[in-house]
Each structure stands twice: as C-alpha cells, then as structure tokens.
C-alpha cells in the first residue's frame, strides 16, 4: 500500500486552459478591489461593535467551552479524547512497525490536516475533547487542586510559556516533513509519548491551567475557531457571524506563534518539493535532515516575520494618516485573522493526498494491530487515486485559499479600524498588498513551483 503521496503543485489550473499570468493578475486585482470596497463602506468595523480586548497572553481564547456543558456531555467529550489518545499510543507501540500496515501515521497526518479545518467549520469543539485537558483534570483531582477559575485572570505571569504550544506543533511538523524516518510507527509512538509526558509534567508543576495554555491543538483550534460560524458559549452551541467572532478575539504571541508554525510547515512542504530547493540542498541522509530542519525553521520564521512587518507597516501608515498609536503591536494583536488561512492552507495543499489517506485509514483501521482481523487484504489494497481530477482538486484548493484570504482581509480591516479609526482608509492598502502577495504565492505553488 503506498503510504506517502506528495501533492506539491498540480497541473490542474493550467491544464484547464487558464494561463498562469491571468491567474496572478486576477489574484492581485481581487485583493485591491476588496480594499476599494472596504474603503467605500467606511471605517466602521463589519464585525459589529464588539472590540477585542488587548492581548491576554495565555487567555486569548476565552472560557474553556467544555466547562459550561452539562456534566454528561463534558464527561463524554473527555472520555472520547482519552480513549483516542490511549488507542493511538497502543497501536503505535504494539502494532506493526511497517509503513502501510499501521494506521497511526495516517491518523496523525489526517489530524494535522483536518482538525484545524473542522475547528474553522464547527467551532471550538476540540477543546471539549482535548485528551490532555482531561488528563490534567484527573491529575488535579488526585492532587486536590481546585478547577481553573475564569479565563483572563492572573495572566501577567503566563507570558514566559507562550512558545510551548508552538514548539510542540513544530515537533510534529519536523517529524512529518523533515526526518525521512519520522512517520514510522515506533518513532511516532515515541514522539507522542514524549509529548504526553511533557504535558503531564506541566500539569504536576503548573496545574490544569498550564495545560490549557500549552496543549498544542487546543491553542491552535481555539484560535482558528474564532473565525467559525459556530459558537460554543455558555454551554450552548449556536450560529454567529465569523467576523463577529474574530472581532471579539484577543491577540497574543501564543496565537501568532502557533499559527506561524502551521503556515510555515505548509509553506515548507511546498518549498521542499521545488526544483530550486532540491538544487540548493542536495545530498541525502544527515545532510538532507539538516537542510530540511533549516528549511522548516526558515519558512516558519519567514511567515511570523512577514506578519509582524505587515503589522508594523500598517501602524506607520495609520500614524501618517493621523490615527492614534495602537497600545500594542498590531501584528500579534491581529494574529487570529491568520486562522482561516492556516486551517484551509494545510488542507488545500494536501487535498489529493488527504483523499487517499482517508481511504487507506479506513482499511487499516479494520485491522489496526495487523492480526488478520480486516475484511480487506491490505497487501493488495489500492486506494482510488482518481476520486477528484487534478483540475477539480486545484480549483477546490484555490477556492478555499481565496475564501480564507478574503475573510482575513475583512477581519484585519475590522481590527485596524477598531484600533486606529478612520486611518484604516489609508492603512488598509497594506493589508490589501499582503492579501495580494499571499494569493500570488499560493497560485505559484498550486501551479507547480
């Protein structure tokens, strides 16, 4: 069974007869027209009157959604998360160590690609089932600790651990995209065990509140869920405007770092498949691992640095237009608007691979320990690689990225308008330039850089 199918660019867009230059021009024109439309509407935030508080590092995402659920629902969510973590560890350690016979590599890759998108579509559901929060709750009860109080309190001492969730996310990105042996079941088992140990030690030292600040997918999905049309609030699930959710979402270094890792890893996967990177890095073995590690770090820092520069440039243009000076840097303050792009970018980039992996996971899941339980002979199974044509796959990916960029443009406009007032009419051009540049970059990668 082929396990890894890379999707670094597709001829689908150009193959459908659409010339590349027309697509690039279309991306730039669409971004600029978006700014023109926003300027015509004025400086009033489209997300409504709600204005996010200044960054509350470690408490940006607000109350933990599971806390307000009825006890049966809360316990059920925690049980699902713990069962999934325990089963994954058991299969990773006890199942086959052969690629193509153990479902764990596929499952973890699909979690990486799919869970952020589901947070964008369904809201903050991951924090309801997060297994590490459930483990932390059990440890705190055993140690006699009280449940965490309301989020947003005692945050001054939390800034020092803002990098922890980003580092844990980056560790999986490194396993999946840099180390050629990283996706072997035993290596993933060791990685997942170490992550679990780190968070358990953090629970013992810092309690459940520390885990809620540092559990990697909880931080990532809590940030992305701000852009979801589904709101989990007060024990209820309802609908809302994504712009309203983003307008009310505080920023922070923690959120920016986590989103930068996901966007940087997606960018790195694309860059690593280009001919120019192959010519630059060359070699194999340890040399390739070093170059890949540097490439992942470079792409991640490039994303974070570019967004900070966008924020700084926006501040300067707004100041020249007579706007008030923001109380904190706009880059971290606007971090949540990158959430939609992070969620759809990683999924869109691997859409064709995702379709194959889902089929393979279903088959391997019928016999997770390779004991002959399955109804399908995994030695001869081949996934259908033609569920979607290259053209359809590329157009779907392009539509997802375009939608995320459009939402991000409007949401960032809202944030600057709430901080700088009418100066957004001038500063908004910086946001339009960012949107146009990222759109052109996405096209370059989709066209097979």
C-alpha positions as CSV (number, residue, x, y, z in Angstrom):
1,X,0.0,0.0,0.0
2,X,1.5,3.4,-1.0
3,X,1.6,5.5,2.2
4,X,3.0,8.8,1.1
5,X,1.7,10.7,-1.9
6,X,3.0,14.2,-2.1
7,X,0.9,17.0,-3.6
8,X,3.4,19.8,-4.3
9,X,1.6,21.5,-7.1
10,X,-0.8,20.3,-9.8
11,X,-1.1,21.0,-13.5
12,X,-4.9,21.2,-12.9
13,X,-5.2,25.0,-13.1
14,X,-3.0,25.5,-16.2
15,X,-4.2,22.2,-17.6
16,X,-7.8,23.6,-17.8
17,X,-6.6,26.2,-20.2
18,X,-6.3,29.1,-17.8
19,X,-3.0,30.9,-18.4
20,X,-0.9,31.5,-15.3
21,X,-0.4,35.2,-15.8
22,X,-4.2,35.7,-15.9
23,X,-4.5,33.9,-12.5
24,X,-1.8,36.1,-11.0
25,X,-3.4,39.3,-12.3
26,X,-6.8,38.1,-11.0
27,X,-5.4,37.5,-7.5
28,X,-3.9,41.0,-7.3
29,X,-6.9,42.7,-8.8
30,X,-9.3,40.8,-6.4
31,X,-7.3,41.9,-3.4
32,X,-7.2,45.6,-4.5
33,X,-10.9,45.6,-5.3
34,X,-11.5,44.2,-1.9
35,X,-9.7,47.2,-0.3
36,X,-11.6,49.6,-2.6
37,X,-14.9,48.1,-1.5
38,X,-14.0,48.3,2.2
39,X,-12.9,51.9,1.8
40,X,-16.2,52.7,0.1
41,X,-18.1,51.3,3.1
42,X,-16.0,53.4,5.6
43,X,-14.2,52.8,8.8
44,X,-17.0,51.1,10.7
45,X,-16.0,47.5,11.6
46,X,-18.0,45.0,9.6
47,X,-17.9,42.6,12.6
48,X,-20.1,44.8,14.6
49,X,-19.4,46.9,17.7
50,X,-17.6,44.2,19.6
51,X,-13.9,45.1,20.0
52,X,-11.4,42.6,21.3
53,X,-9.5,43.3,24.5
54,X,-5.8,43.8,24.3
55,X,-3.7,40.7,24.2
56,X,-4.2,38.4,27.2
57,X,-1.3,36.0,26.7
58,X,-2.5,32.6,27.6
59,X,-6.1,33.6,27.9
60,X,-6.8,34.9,24.4
61,X,-9.3,32.1,23.6
62,X,-11.6,32.9,26.5
63,X,-13.5,30.4,28.6
64,X,-12.9,26.7,28.1
65,X,-16.1,25.6,26.2
66,X,-16.4,22.3,27.9
67,X,-16.7,23.8,31.4
68,X,-20.2,25.2,30.8
69,X,-21.5,22.0,29.2
70,X,-23.8,19.7,31.2
71,X,-21.8,17.1,33.2
72,X,-22.8,14.1,30.9
73,X,-21.7,15.9,27.8
74,X,-18.5,17.1,29.4
75,X,-17.5,13.7,30.7
76,X,-18.4,12.1,27.3
77,X,-16.1,14.5,25.5
78,X,-13.2,13.9,27.9
79,X,-13.8,10.1,27.6
80,X,-13.6,10.3,23.8
81,X,-10.4,12.2,23.9
82,X,-8.7,9.9,26.4
83,X,-9.9,6.8,24.5
84,X,-8.5,8.2,21.3
85,X,-5.1,9.0,22.8
86,X,-4.8,5.7,24.6
87,X,-5.8,3.7,21.5
88,X,-3.3,5.7,19.3
89,X,-0.5,5.0,21.7
90,X,-1.4,1.3,22.0
91,X,-1.5,0.8,18.2
92,X,1.7,2.9,17.7
93,X,3.6,0.8,20.2
94,X,2.1,-2.6,19.7
95,X,1.0,-2.6,16.0
96,X,3.2,-3.2,13.0
97,X,6.3,-1.0,12.6
98,X,5.9,-1.3,8.8
99,X,4.7,1.7,6.8
100,X,1.4,0.7,5.2
101,X,0.4,-1.8,7.9
102,X,-0.1,0.6,10.9
103,X,-2.8,3.2,10.8
104,X,-1.2,5.6,13.2
105,X,1.0,7.5,10.7
106,X,-2.1,8.1,8.5
107,X,-4.3,9.0,11.5
108,X,-1.8,11.6,12.8
109,X,-1.3,13.2,9.4
110,X,-5.0,13.4,9.0
111,X,-5.4,15.0,12.4
112,X,-2.8,17.6,11.4
113,X,-4.5,18.4,8.1
114,X,-8.2,18.0,9.2
115,X,-8.7,19.1,12.8
116,X,-7.8,22.8,12.1
117,X,-10.3,22.9,9.2
118,X,-13.0,21.3,11.4
119,X,-12.3,24.0,14.0
120,X,-13.0,26.6,11.3
121,X,-16.2,24.9,10.2
122,X,-17.6,23.6,13.6
123,X,-16.1,26.0,16.1
124,X,-14.2,25.3,19.3
125,X,-15.1,21.6,19.6
126,X,-11.5,20.3,20.0
127,X,-11.2,21.9,23.5
128,X,-14.2,19.8,24.5
129,X,-12.4,16.5,23.7
130,X,-8.8,17.5,24.3
131,X,-7.2,14.5,26.0
132,X,-4.5,16.5,27.7
133,X,-7.1,18.7,29.4
134,X,-8.9,15.6,30.6
135,X,-5.7,14.1,31.9
136,X,-4.9,17.4,33.7
137,X,-8.3,17.4,35.3
138,X,-7.7,13.9,36.6
139,X,-4.3,14.8,38.0
140,X,-5.6,17.9,39.6
141,X,-8.4,16.0,41.3
142,X,-5.9,13.4,42.6
143,X,-3.7,16.2,43.9
144,X,-6.7,18.0,45.4
145,X,-6.4,21.1,43.2
146,X,-9.4,23.3,42.5
147,X,-10.7,23.6,39.0
148,X,-9.3,26.6,37.0
149,X,-11.2,29.9,37.6
150,X,-12.4,32.2,34.8
151,X,-10.0,32.7,31.9
152,X,-8.4,36.1,31.7
153,X,-7.3,36.3,35.3
154,X,-3.7,36.2,36.5
155,X,-2.3,36.3,33.0
156,X,0.7,38.6,33.8
157,X,2.9,35.6,34.8
158,X,1.9,33.5,31.7
159,X,3.9,35.3,29.0
160,X,7.0,33.1,29.6
161,X,5.4,29.9,28.2
162,X,3.9,31.4,25.1
163,X,6.3,29.4,22.9
164,X,5.4,25.9,24.3
165,X,2.4,25.0,22.1
166,X,4.3,26.3,19.0
167,X,7.3,24.2,19.8
168,X,5.1,21.1,20.3
169,X,3.4,21.7,17.0
170,X,6.7,22.3,15.3
171,X,8.0,18.9,16.6
172,X,5.3,17.1,14.7
173,X,5.9,19.2,11.6
174,X,9.6,18.2,11.8
175,X,8.7,14.5,12.2
176,X,6.3,14.6,9.2
177,X,8.3,16.8,6.8
178,X,12.0,16.8,7.7
179,X,13.0,13.4,9.1
180,X,12.6,10.6,6.5
181,X,12.0,8.1,9.3
182,X,9.7,10.4,11.2
183,X,6.5,8.8,10.2
184,X,7.5,5.2,11.1
185,X,5.0,3.9,13.8
186,X,7.6,3.4,16.6
187,X,9.1,6.9,16.0
188,X,5.6,8.4,16.2
189,X,4.9,6.3,19.3
190,X,8.0,7.8,21.0
191,X,7.1,11.3,19.9
192,X,3.5,11.0,21.2
193,X,4.7,9.5,24.4
194,X,7.2,12.4,24.9
195,X,4.5,15.0,24.2
196,X,2.2,13.3,26.7
197,X,5.0,13.2,29.3
198,X,5.8,16.9,28.8
199,X,2.2,17.9,29.3
200,X,1.8,15.6,32.3
201,X,4.9,17.1,33.9
202,X,3.5,20.5,33.1
203,X,0.3,19.5,34.9
204,X,2.1,18.5,38.0
205,X,4.1,21.7,38.1
206,X,1.6,24.2,36.8
207,X,-1.8,22.5,37.1
208,X,-4.6,22.3,34.6
209,X,-4.4,26.0,33.8
210,X,-0.9,25.5,32.4
211,X,-2.1,22.6,30.2
212,X,-4.9,24.8,28.9
213,X,-2.4,27.4,27.9
214,X,0.1,25.0,26.3
215,X,-1.9,22.0,24.9
216,X,-0.9,22.5,21.2
217,X,-4.1,21.6,19.3
218,X,-6.2,23.4,22.0
219,X,-4.3,26.6,21.4
220,X,-4.3,26.2,17.6
221,X,-8.0,25.2,17.3
222,X,-9.1,27.8,19.9
223,X,-7.6,30.5,17.8
224,X,-8.9,29.2,14.5
225,X,-12.4,28.7,16.0
226,X,-12.8,32.5,16.4
227,X,-13.5,32.6,12.6
228,X,-16.1,29.8,12.7
229,X,-19.8,30.4,12.1
230,X,-20.4,28.1,15.1
231,X,-20.0,29.5,18.6
232,X,-19.6,27.4,21.8
233,X,-20.6,29.7,24.6
234,X,-22.4,29.3,27.9
235,X,-22.9,25.6,27.4
236,X,-24.7,26.1,24.2
237,X,-23.8,25.8,20.5
238,X,-25.2,28.4,18.2
239,X,-24.5,30.4,15.0
240,X,-22.8,33.7,14.6
241,X,-21.0,35.9,12.0
242,X,-17.4,34.8,11.6
243,X,-16.5,38.4,11.6
244,X,-18.1,39.0,14.9
245,X,-16.1,36.1,16.4
246,X,-12.8,37.4,15.0
247,X,-13.6,41.0,16.2
248,X,-14.1,39.8,19.8
249,X,-10.9,37.6,19.8
250,X,-7.9,38.9,21.6
251,X,-4.5,38.5,20.0
252,X,-1.2,37.4,21.5
253,X,2.3,35.9,20.9
254,X,1.0,32.5,21.7
255,X,-1.7,32.5,19.0
256,X,0.7,34.1,16.4
257,X,3.4,31.5,17.1
258,X,1.1,28.5,16.8
259,X,-0.4,29.8,13.5
260,X,3.0,30.6,12.2
261,X,4.2,27.1,12.7
262,X,1.2,25.6,10.8
263,X,1.5,28.2,7.9
264,X,5.3,27.8,7.9
265,X,5.1,24.0,7.8
266,X,2.6,24.2,4.9
267,X,4.9,26.7,3.1
268,X,7.9,24.4,3.8
269,X,6.1,21.3,2.3
270,X,5.6,23.3,-0.9
271,X,9.1,24.7,-1.0
272,X,10.7,21.3,-0.3
273,X,9.1,20.0,-3.4
274,X,10.5,22.6,-5.8
275,X,13.5,22.0,-8.1
276,X,15.4,25.1,-6.8
277,X,15.3,23.7,-3.2
278,X,16.5,20.3,-4.4
279,X,19.4,22.0,-6.3
280,X,20.2,24.1,-3.2
281,X,20.1,21.4,-0.6
282,X,21.3,18.3,-2.5
283,X,22.8,15.3,-0.6
284,X,21.0,12.8,1.5
285,X,21.0,11.3,4.9
286,X,22.2,13.6,7.7
287,X,22.9,16.4,5.3
288,X,19.3,16.3,4.0
289,X,18.0,16.2,7.6
290,X,20.0,19.3,8.5
291,X,18.8,21.2,5.4
292,X,15.2,20.2,5.9
293,X,15.3,21.3,9.5
294,X,16.8,24.7,8.5
295,X,14.2,24.9,5.7
296,X,11.3,24.3,8.1
297,X,12.7,26.9,10.6
298,X,13.3,29.4,7.9
299,X,9.7,29.1,6.5
300,X,8.2,29.4,9.9
301,X,10.2,32.4,10.9
302,X,9.5,34.0,7.5
303,X,5.8,33.7,8.0
304,X,5.9,35.1,11.5
305,X,8.3,37.9,10.5
306,X,6.3,38.8,7.4
307,X,3.1,39.2,9.5
308,X,4.9,41.3,12.1
309,X,6.2,43.5,9.4
310,X,2.7,43.9,7.9
311,X,1.5,45.0,11.3
312,X,4.4,47.4,11.7
313,X,3.8,48.9,8.2
314,X,0.1,49.2,9.0
315,X,0.9,51.1,12.2
316,X,3.2,53.5,10.3
317,X,0.8,54.3,7.5
318,X,-2.0,54.8,10.1
319,X,0.2,57.1,12.1
320,X,0.9,59.2,9.0
321,X,-2.8,59.4,8.3
322,X,-3.4,60.9,11.8
323,X,-4.6,57.7,13.5
324,X,-3.9,57.0,17.2
325,X,-0.9,54.9,18.1
326,X,-2.0,51.3,19.0
327,X,-1.4,50.3,22.6
328,X,0.4,47.2,21.4
329,X,1.9,46.0,18.1
330,X,-0.7,45.2,15.5
331,X,1.0,42.0,14.3
332,X,0.3,39.9,17.4
333,X,-3.0,41.8,18.0
334,X,-4.3,40.7,14.6
335,X,-3.0,37.2,14.9
336,X,-6.4,35.5,14.8
337,X,-7.1,36.7,11.3
338,X,-4.5,34.2,10.1
339,X,-6.5,31.4,11.5
340,X,-8.7,30.8,8.4
341,X,-5.6,30.7,6.1
342,X,-3.8,28.3,8.4
343,X,-6.9,26.0,8.6
344,X,-7.5,25.8,4.8
345,X,-3.9,26.1,3.7
346,X,-2.6,22.9,5.1
347,X,-5.8,21.0,3.9
348,X,-5.9,22.6,0.4
349,X,-2.2,21.9,-0.1
350,X,-2.7,18.1,0.6
351,X,-6.2,17.7,-0.7
352,X,-5.4,14.9,-3.2
353,X,-3.2,13.1,-0.6
354,X,-6.0,13.6,2.0
355,X,-8.5,11.7,-0.2
356,X,-6.1,8.8,-0.5
357,X,-5.2,8.7,3.2
358,X,-8.8,8.7,4.3
359,X,-9.4,5.6,2.2
360,X,-6.3,3.9,3.4
361,X,-7.1,4.7,7.1
362,X,-10.5,3.1,6.8
363,X,-8.9,-0.1,5.5
364,X,-6.1,-0.2,8.0
365,X,-8.5,0.6,10.8
366,X,-10.2,-2.7,10.2
367,X,-7.0,-4.4,11.4
368,X,-5.1,-1.9,13.4
369,X,-2.7,-4.5,15.0
370,X,-2.1,-6.4,11.8
371,X,-3.6,-9.6,13.2
372,X,-5.7,-10.6,10.2
373,X,-8.9,-9.1,11.5
374,X,-9.7,-6.9,8.5
375,X,-12.2,-7.6,5.8
376,X,-9.8,-6.2,3.1
377,X,-6.5,-7.7,2.1
378,X,-4.2,-4.8,2.9
379,X,-1.3,-6.3,0.9
380,X,-3.3,-5.8,-2.4
381,X,-5.5,-2.8,-1.4
382,X,-5.0,0.2,-3.6
383,X,-6.9,3.5,-2.9
384,X,-8.8,5.2,-5.7
385,X,-6.5,8.0,-6.7
386,X,-9.0,9.4,-9.2
387,X,-11.8,10.5,-6.9
388,X,-11.1,14.1,-8.0
389,X,-9.4,15.1,-11.1
390,X,-6.2,17.3,-10.8
391,X,-8.2,20.2,-12.2
392,X,-11.1,19.9,-9.7
393,X,-8.6,19.4,-6.9
394,X,-6.7,22.5,-7.8
395,X,-9.8,24.7,-8.2
396,X,-11.2,23.5,-4.9
397,X,-7.9,24.3,-3.2
398,X,-7.8,27.7,-4.9
399,X,-11.4,28.5,-3.8
400,X,-10.6,27.5,-0.2
401,X,-7.5,29.7,-0.1
402,X,-9.3,32.6,-1.8
403,X,-12.1,32.4,0.8
404,X,-9.7,32.4,3.7
405,X,-7.8,35.4,2.3
406,X,-11.0,37.3,1.8
407,X,-12.2,36.7,5.3
408,X,-8.7,37.5,6.6
409,X,-8.7,40.8,4.7
410,X,-12.1,41.9,6.1
411,X,-11.2,40.8,9.7
412,X,-7.9,42.6,9.7
413,X,-9.6,45.7,8.3
414,X,-12.0,45.5,11.3
415,X,-9.2,45.2,13.8
416,X,-7.2,48.1,12.4
417,X,-10.5,50.2,12.2
418,X,-11.2,49.4,15.9
419,X,-7.6,50.4,16.9
420,X,-6.9,53.3,14.5
421,X,-10.2,54.6,13.4
422,X,-10.5,56.4,10.1
423,X,-6.8,55.9,9.5
424,X,-7.7,52.4,8.3
425,X,-8.8,54.0,5.0
426,X,-5.1,54.5,4.2
427,X,-3.6,51.7,6.3
428,X,-5.9,49.2,4.6
429,X,-3.8,49.3,1.5
430,X,-1.0,47.5,3.4
431,X,-3.5,44.7,4.2
432,X,-4.5,44.6,0.6
433,X,-0.9,44.2,-0.5
434,X,-0.4,41.3,2.0
435,X,-3.5,39.6,0.6
436,X,-2.4,40.0,-3.0
437,X,1.1,38.8,-2.2
438,X,-0.1,35.7,-0.4
439,X,-2.6,35.0,-3.1
440,X,0.0,35.2,-5.8
441,X,2.3,32.9,-3.7
442,X,-0.5,30.3,-3.3
443,X,-1.0,30.4,-7.1
444,X,2.7,29.9,-7.7
445,X,2.7,26.8,-5.5
446,X,-0.5,25.4,-6.9
447,X,0.8,25.8,-10.5
448,X,3.7,23.6,-9.5
449,X,6.6,25.9,-8.4
